[in-house]
Amino acid sequence: YADAARELGAALAERGYGLVYGGSSMGLMGLLADSCLEAGGFVEGIIPDPLFLKESAHPRLSARTMVPSMHARKATMLARSNAFITLPGGLGTLESLFEVITWAQLGIHAKPIAVWNVSGYYDGLFQFVETSAAHGFISSAHRRFVAIRNSLADIFTHFDQWKTPTSIATWIDHDQM
C-alpha cells in the first residue's frame, strides 16, 4: 500500500496535477504527499483547526488551508478538487469516499471518482455495493459514479475519458441551499 501511495504521488506530479488532501504527514497520505512534493508537485493540505496538532500537519506543504471543522475540510477539498482517487484506508477513508459519492448522487458535483483497488483491498466492499444495487438500494446509474480500478494507469485513462453525466436528475435544487 505504501508503494501505491508513493506511485500515485509521483504520477500526479509527473502529469502536472496538484494534490489536495487532509494535510497530515502520517500514514499513506503522508507518503503520498511526500512523493508528490519530491517529484516537484503542488500539495495543498486542508486542516481543521481542532486537528492541527493531533494530526501532525505536514511541514512541507505547498499550501496549507486552515478550516474550522471536518465538514468545512471536506467541503473545501471538494471545491478545490477536479477528481477524486481513493487509496486503501480505514473508516475516515470510507466515510470520505461515500460522502463524495453521495454528493455526486445529489448533484453537488459531477467530478470523476475512482477507487484504486490495490491488491484487491476493496473487493469485499464493492461486493456489498453490488449486493445493495441488486436489492434496489443503489441505482445502477448511481453505482456508475465510481470507477473501481486495479491499476493507476486505468484510473488515469478513466479520468482522461471522463464525460460529465447529463442524464441523472439531481435530488435537490442547489439554488435553494
N, C-alpha and C positions, 0 to 999 in steps of 0.2 A: 504494500500500500504506500509506503514511503517513496519507493521508486516511481510509482504512478504520480504522486503529488509533485515530485521533482520534475518529471517529464512534462506534466501539464504546465507548470510554471515556466519552464524554458520554452515550451511551444507557444505559449501566449506571447511572450516577449519576441520570439522569432517572427511571429505573424504580425507584430505591431499592435497587439491587443493589450489593453491595460487589465489589471486585476482589481476588482472591488470586492472586499471581504470584511470580516468582522474585526480585523486589526490585531489579532493575537500573534505572539511569537512562538506559541506552543503547538505541539501535535502536528498533524498533517497540514493544517492550514499555515502554520509557521514555516514548514518545509516548502510548501507551495509558494509562499511569499518570498522566501529566501532565494529559491531557484529563479523566480521571475525577476527579482532585483539583480541577481548575479548575471543574468542574461541581458541586462540593460532595460528591463521592462519598467513600466509605471505601476505602482502598487498603492492603492488607497485603502486605508483602514477606517471603518466606521465603528466607533467605540462608544457605548453608553457610559455616561459619567459614573454611575454606580459600579461598573465593572472595570474601570480603568486600571486600578491596581491589581485586582483579583485575577484578571485575565492576562497579566504580563504583556502589556501593549508592546508591539513590535517597535524596536528603537530606530529602525532604518527606513521607515515608510517614505514613499514619495510625497504622500499627503495623508493627513490624519484629520478626520472629522469627528468631533465630539457631539453626541446627541443625548437627550435627557432620559431615554428609555429603550428597552428592547424593541418595542413597537416602532419607535422612531428610527432605530437602527435598520430594521427590515424595510421600512418604507423608503428610507434614504438609499439603501442598497438597490432596491427595485428601481428607483428613479435614475440612478447613476449607471445601471447595467443595461447592456444591449442583448444579453443572452445569459443563460444560467447553466452551469455544469455542477453536478453533484458527484463528489467522490465518496468512497466508503466513510461512514461515520456513525455516530451514536444518536441519541434521542434529539439533540439540538439539530443535527443534520436532517433527520427525518421530519422534524417539525417545520424546518425551513423549506424543505422540498415540497411537502404537502401544502404549505401556505402559498408558495409561488404557483403551484398547480391550481389551487383553489382560486387565486387571484386571476389566473388566466380563464378559468371557468366562468368567473363573474364578469369578465370583460375588463378588468382593471388594467391588464396589459395583454399584448399579443406578441410576446418575445419568445424565441425558441428556448426550450428546456431540454436538457439531456442529462441522463444518468450514466456515469461511467461504471459499468458493472465489472469492476476489476476482479478477476478470478472467481466470477460467479457470486460475488458478495450479496447482490440484491436479488438473486434468483427466487428465494422464498418470499420476499416482499412483493415481487411482481406476480408471483403465482397467486398471492392473496388479492392483488388488484384485479387480475383476470377473473378470479372467482367472484369478486364483488361485481364486476361487469356482467358476468354470466347470470348472476342473480338479479340483475337490473338496478343495482345501486349506483353504478357508474356507467354513464352512456358511452358508447363506442366513440362518439365524437370527442368527448372529453378525455377519454383514455388516450387518444392520439395526440394530446398536447405534449406528451413526454416521449422522447426517443430514448430507448434503452439500448446502449451500445457497449460492445465489448472491447473496443479499441478507440484510442484518441483520434486516429485518422478518420474513423467512421463518424465520430462526433463532429469534427470539423467539416466533413462532407455534408452532414445533416445541416449544419449551420449555413454553409455556403449555398445550399439548395433551398433554404427556408423560404416559404411564402406565407405571409400572414393570412390566417384563416379569415374568410369573409362570410362563411355560411352559418356560423354559430351565433345564435342570438345571445345577447348578454342578459343577465337576470336583473340588472339594476340600471337606473338612469344616473349616470355619473354627474350630470348637471345638478342633480338634487342632493348630492353628497355635501 
